[in-house]
Amino acid sequence: MIQKLILKNFRNHQTLELKFEKPFIYIHGANGVGKTSILESIYFCATTKSHRTNDEKELILRNEQFAQVKLTTSEDKYELILSKTGKRASINNIEKRKISDYIGHLRVVMFAPEDLELIKGNPANRRQFMDLEWMQLNKQYLKNLNTYKNVLKQRNSLLKKINIDDDYTFLNILGEQLYEVGSEIIKERRQFLLELNSYLIKIYALFSNHQVQIIYDPDVDEKSFKNYLNKNQKQDIIYQTTNAGPHRDDFYIDFNAFDAKSYASQGEQRLIVVALKLALLKLIEEKTGKQVVLLLDDVLSELDLEKQKLFLNHLPKEHQIIMNSALPIDGQHIQMIHLKKE
């Protein structure tokens, strides 16, 4: 359980210190006071990624040189410092040189409005979701992912220099390496979505009578990937890039036998993504046997009152929940934090 959060120069917070004394924390206040930034900072401290931007320099307060997040749980102390030159991460004052040694210690699941892109957005959004969530549970997957990216970069670089009549020896070696690690990534993603799907079906049924499931949509399966790399060198040389592989994978949410992107309403899409995040929480709990922090950013918007009550009643009581909203809510077991402009 998170007990204390200290921010310095993070987004619009020059300095902020919060103490969390209950399992359910509810942060409320007017728009623009930095409620979302608090949840973002916790997610950033756990994963070293922002859910809102790929340009991490945006996290640093304007005209400052660095941003700092310090987080104390009942077990450990985490610190993440972001500067223009990179990140420094430490646990209990011991610096972790490799991000892979840092990720996975503090486990969080976050819902944010941006997560609707998992249904409405492009395949890159969904690949990022698969990778970021599974790498926290599977260190080997993170290593495979990094290896795949490096080999893919080398192969694409070679494809830009080589001619159709040249010797393919080195290209074939890179193809073998790409297949070896790429086929593992395909297997792992299939397994991740299969396990996640079993929880999603049960949890979504608490909120709705509609039927949903996750459908993995790999660009190629393991056998097709091997065939492609062995037989399509000329095509890749012409296009100067690797045109097939897990770097083009996707998945979609099946909603009553149709794609939720086109057939589910805005409110239903939000409910599906919320259920997906609660399913993820259950999966992490099952895999690790440890508590997970659930971060909920503006989760009640676009849900009618009945669905809001249903959702609040079915929130997992055994995990710490940190939630924000523009409005206060009632609850004697809730720690209310009213945020004002600095």
N, C-alpha and C positions, 0 to 999 in steps of 0.2 A: 504493500500500500504506500502511495506517495504521501509524505508527511510535510515536505516543504519545497517550495519552488522559488528560485531567485533569478530574476532576469536583469541583464544590463545591456542597454543599447539594442534590444531586440524589437524589430518593427517600430511601433510608436511608443514603446516603454523604455524610458531612459533608465530608470531603476524601479523594480517592483519585487516585493517579497510577500508571498502568500503561505499561510499555514493551513494544511488540510487536516481536519480533526475528526471527520466522519467518513464512512464509506461512500456516501452520496453527497457530492459537492455540486451546488447549483450557482452558477455565476450569471448575474443579470445586471442590466444597465442599459443606458441609451446606446443607439447605434454610433459607432465610431470611437468607442472608448477602449477598444482593444480586447474584447472578449475572445474573439476567434484567435487572436495572436497568442493568447495564453495556451489554448489547446494546441495550436500549431507548434509552440515552443516545446511542449511535452512530447509531441509526436517526433519532432526534430531531434530531441535529446535521445529518444529511444532508437530511431532508425537512421539518423544522420541525413534524413531527407525532409523536404517540405511537401505538404500535400497541395500547396497552392501555387508554387512556382518552381521552375527548373533553374532560374537565375538566382542562386542563393545570395548574391550580393544585395538583393532586395530585402533580405532579413535584417541587414545592418542599418541601424538608425542613421538617417541622413547626416553627413559631415562627421561621422564617427569612423574609427579605424577597425573596430571589431564588434561582435555581438557575443554575449556569454549567457549560457543556460546552465544553472546549477540545480540539481534535483536530488533530494534526499528521500529514500524509501525506508521502510522498517528494517531493511537488510543492507543496503549499499548507498554510496554517494556517487552520483554521476556528474560529470562536467563536460560540456562541449563548447569549444571556443571557435568561432568562425571569423576569419579575417579575409582580406582581399587575396591573400596568397594560399589559403587552404583552411583545413579543419584540424583541430587537436582534440582528441577524445581521451578521457580518463575515467577509470572506475576506482573508487577508494584511493584517489591521488596517484594511481599508477597509470601512466600513459599507455594507451594501446596503439602501437605503431600501425597495425593492420586494422582497417575498419571491420574486417571479418571477425576479428577477435573481440570487437566491441558490440556489434549487432547481435541481438538475441538474448541479451541479459535482462534488459527491461522490456517487458512484453506489453504492447499496447495495440488496441484496435480502435480505429477512428472512423466515425461517419461525418462527412461534411457535404454540403450541397454540391461541391465539385465531383463527388462520387457518382452523381447521376450520369457522368460521362462513361461509366462502366457499361451503361446501356446505350446511351445516345452518341457517345464519342467514337473515335477511330480505333482500329486494332492496337495501336501503340499504347493507348490508355489501359487496355485490358491485359496486354503483355506485361506492362509495368506492375499492374496489380498482382498477377501471378508470380512474377519474379520477386517483388518486394516482400510479399507475405510468405512465400515458401522458403526464401533464403533465411528468414528468421528462425525457421524450424529445421532447416536442413543445410548444414555447413558445406556438405559436398556439392549440393546444388549451386551454392554461391561460387564455389571454385570452378565448377563446370561452366557456369555462365560467363565468368571472367575469361576462362580459356577459350570458349567459343567466340567471344567478342574479339579476342586478340588474333585468333587464327583467321576469322572472317575478314578482319582488317588486312591481314597479310595477303590473303587470297584475292581480295578486291584490288589491292594495290598491284599485285602481279598481273591481274586481268587487264589493267590499264596500260601495261608495258609490253605484254606478250602479243605475238602475231599468230594467226591461225596455223601457219606453216611451221611454227617453232616446235621445239621439243617440249612435251607436256610432263616430263618427269617430276619437276618440282611442283607443278600445278596438281598432279595426282597425289603427291605426298601430302600437300595441304588439304586436298579433298578427303583423304583417308582420316587425317586428324580431325577435320571438321565433322565427318560422319561419326567418328568414335565418340566425341563429346556431345554432338548434336542429338544423336539417337537417345542418349541418356536424358537430355533435357526434355525431349518429347515424352519419354516414359514418365519422368517425374511430374510434368505438367498434367498428364493424363491422370496420374494417381492423386495429385493434389485436388483437382476438380472433382474427381470421383468421390473422394472423402468429404469435400466441402458440400457437394450436392446432397449427400445423405442427411446432413444437418439442415441444409436450406429447406428441403421439402418439409421436414417436421416443423421447423420454426415458422415458415410462411403460413402453414396451415392454422396456426394460432390466430392469425390476423385476417385471413381471407379464405373464401371457398374456391378461389381460382387455383389452377394447377401451374406450378413453375418448376423448371429444372435447368441446370447449366449444361450446355452442349459444347464440348471441346471441338474446335474446328482447326486442326493442325494444317499447315500449308502442305506438308507431305507427311506420310507415316514413315516409320523407320526403313522399311523395304524400299519405298519409292524414293526416299532421300538418297540411299546408296546408289540406286539406279541412275538417278539424276546426275549425281556427281561423277559417275563413271562414263556417262554417255552424252552429256550436254556441255562439254567444255567449249566447243566452238560457239554455241549460242551465248554463253557467258562472256567469251572474249569479245564478241560483237557488241554486246550491251555493256561490257566493261564492269560487270557486277555479278554477284551470286544471286540468281533469280529464284532460288527455292531454299527452304530451310526453316528452322524454328524462329528465325528472326522475322518471319512473316506470319507467325501463328496468330490465332484469334480464338475467341469463344463467344457465345451469345446466350441470352436467357430466353428459354422457351416458355411462352405464356399461353396456356390453353392451346398448345400445338402451333402457335405462331410466334414470330420474333417479337419480343416485348418492345423493341425499339419502335415498331410501327403500330402495334396493337394494344399496348397498355397505356392508360392515361398517365398524366404527369403525377398524380397522387399515387397511382398504382406502381409506377416506376420507382418513386421514392420509397414506398413500402417494401418493394422487392430488394432494393439496395440496403435498406435498414436490416431486413431479414438476412441478407447475405453477410453483413458485418457481424450480426449476432451468431450466425453459423460459423463464421471464422473464429470468433471468440471461443465457441464450444470446441472447435477443432484444436486450437492452440492449448486449451485446458486439457483436452484428452491426450495430446502428444507430450505435454511437458509436466502435467500434474501440478502446475503452479497457477497462481492467480494472474489475471490479466486486467489491465486498466482499460476501461471503456471510455472513450472520448466522444461526446456527442455535440456536434456543432449545428445549432439551428435545426434540430431534428424534427420538431413538431410542425414546422411550416408545411402548409398544403395537405396536412392530415385533418380530417374533420374531428369534432370533439369526441365522437365515439371511438375512432381509431387512436386518438391521442391517449384516451383512458386505457384502452386495450394495451397499447404499447408500454405505457408507464407501469401497468400492472404486471407485465411479463418481462420487465427488465431483470437480469440476473442479480439476485441479492447477494451472492457470494463473492462478487467482484466489486472493486472500487469503480464508481461512475463519476465522471466529471462532465458536466453538461452546461451549456450556456443558452441564454435566451434574452430577448429584450424585455420580457415580462417576468415578474416574480410568480412563484407557485406556492401552494400550501404544502406543508409536510413537516411533522415534528422530528423525523429522523434525517432531515436534510440540513446540511450546513449551507446557509445562504451567504454568498459573497456579493455585495453590491459594489460594482465597479464604477468609479467616477473618472472624469477627464483629469489627466495629470496637469 
